[in-house]
């Protein structure tokens, strides 16, 4: 039995929760309130959720590494070498070019007061978030999913913060292919929403 | 024959160059000066290097996805499922918690004039870079390499910007285990320096 440490409002934590549900993998959920507590840092020295506790007492952090671990050898992971590389391409794109803008804009809007100095970052974050959505739109205008034409962990990784991008003030109206893809993800068997 | 598009001063571009050298994979190098040119954006819509051109005309961006692709099935990739997940854990750590601080501090120091307003970011970037080095130090104080006790693509990914962190004003003196590990990487067969 796995244990997943996370926060309910986090798209990164939603990723392994959705994958586990769709793969029928039993996973106990433990809500973490302080990722910098000595108790949690002993489990993950990088102080971040999600964190997967394996049955043997070991730990695995990083949302997309957890996705990879849970999905390896299943229908949610590409079967070929090039497909696996393309899945990782989109998962690294998500963590480097998408999440730091789309998720951070959402976090600032939801969790800082209206007069927070952090709100000065929003125009730049939204501009970079729109660039990421533009890259996704260009791909999804030609392909139904991110890798090999089928739903995979690359879609789960990118769905997590794309579906709630408007929470951070990044409108999805200019991205029709992205919106159509979001509906295809929501229509997958055993789909569960973030909250 | 692969073609690798890159910039000579980029640690991200150095990663696949080092891996290809160590794996004996022939790779033509093409220097890119403008990653936002229409010609380059047609190859990688995300406008970033490195970019691997496969023999069949396809393209693979994202340094760590290229590392994975080149190394799969070789001694540079962990053989077990948990080892693969831990390699990805460190590679996602590198792109999310390390590179955006260690590499960006270096880039600002090397490529902006002394009065650039971007230099105001340096204290925060260095602080976050030191946090990442602290996480690495804690691991390397117990283990010689990042995964399964042996040299792998996870080490290549983290070596790329750690070995030149001092260029960005992040001193390595407080991290003896990191410095010992850098020497172990430099001592690997077929090692080549960044420049």
Boltz contact constraints between the chains, C-beta under 6 A:
constraints:
  - contact:
      token1: [A, 45]
      token2: [B, 135]
      max_distance: 6.0
  - contact:
      token1: [A, 45]
      token2: [B, 138]
      max_distance: 6.0
  - contact:
      token1: [A, 46]
      token2: [B, 135]
      max_distance: 6.0
  - contact:
      token1: [A, 60]
      token2: [B, 85]
      max_distance: 6.0
  - contact:
      token1: [A, 61]
      token2: [B, 89]
      max_distance: 6.0
  - contact:
      token1: [A, 62]
      token2: [B, 89]
      max_distance: 6.0
  - contact:
      token1: [A, 62]
      token2: [B, 92]
      max_distance: 6.0
  - contact:
      token1: [A, 64]
      token2: [B, 92]
      max_distance: 6.0
  - contact:
      token1: [A, 65]
      token2: [B, 85]
      max_distance: 6.0
  - contact:
      token1: [A, 65]
      token2: [B, 88]
      max_distance: 6.0
  - contact:
      token1: [A, 65]
      token2: [B, 89]
      max_distance: 6.0
  - contact:
      token1: [A, 65]
      token2: [B, 92]
      max_distance: 6.0
  - contact:
      token1: [A, 68]
      token2: [B, 85]
      max_distance: 6.0
  - contact:
      token1: [A, 68]
      token2: [B, 88]
      max_distance: 6.0
  - contact:
      token1: [A, 69]
      token2: [B, 85]
      max_distance: 6.0
  - contact:
      token1: [A, 72]
      token2: [B, 81]
      max_distance: 6.0
  - contact:
      token1: [A, 81]
      token2: [B, 72]
      max_distance: 6.0
  - contact:
      token1: [A, 85]
      token2: [B, 60]
      max_distance: 6.0
  - contact:
      token1: [A, 85]
      token2: [B, 65]
      max_distance: 6.0
  - contact:
      token1: [A, 85]
      token2: [B, 68]
      max_distance: 6.0
  - contact:
      token1: [A, 85]
      token2: [B, 69]
      max_distance: 6.0
  - contact:
      token1: [A, 88]
      token2: [B, 65]
      max_distance: 6.0
  - contact:
      token1: [A, 88]
      token2: [B, 68]
      max_distance: 6.0
  - contact:
      token1: [A, 89]
      token2: [B, 61]
      max_distance: 6.0
  - contact:
      token1: [A, 89]
      token2: [B, 62]
      max_distance: 6.0
  - contact:
      token1: [A, 89]
      token2: [B, 65]
      max_distance: 6.0
  - contact:
      token1: [A, 92]
      token2: [B, 62]
      max_distance: 6.0
  - contact:
      token1: [A, 92]
      token2: [B, 64]
      max_distance: 6.0
  - contact:
      token1: [A, 92]
      token2: [B, 65]
      max_distance: 6.0
  - contact:
      token1: [A, 92]
      token2: [B, 95]
      max_distance: 6.0
  - contact:
      token1: [A, 95]
      token2: [B, 92]
      max_distance: 6.0
  - contact:
      token1: [A, 95]
      token2: [B, 95]
      max_distance: 6.0
  - contact:
      token1: [A, 95]
      token2: [B, 96]
      max_distance: 6.0
  - contact:
      token1: [A, 96]
      token2: [B, 95]
      max_distance: 6.0
  - contact:
      token1: [A, 135]
      token2: [B, 45]
      max_distance: 6.0
  - contact:
      token1: [A, 135]
      token2: [B, 46]
      max_distance: 6.0
  - contact:
      token1: [A, 138]
      token2: [B, 45]
      max_distance: 6.0
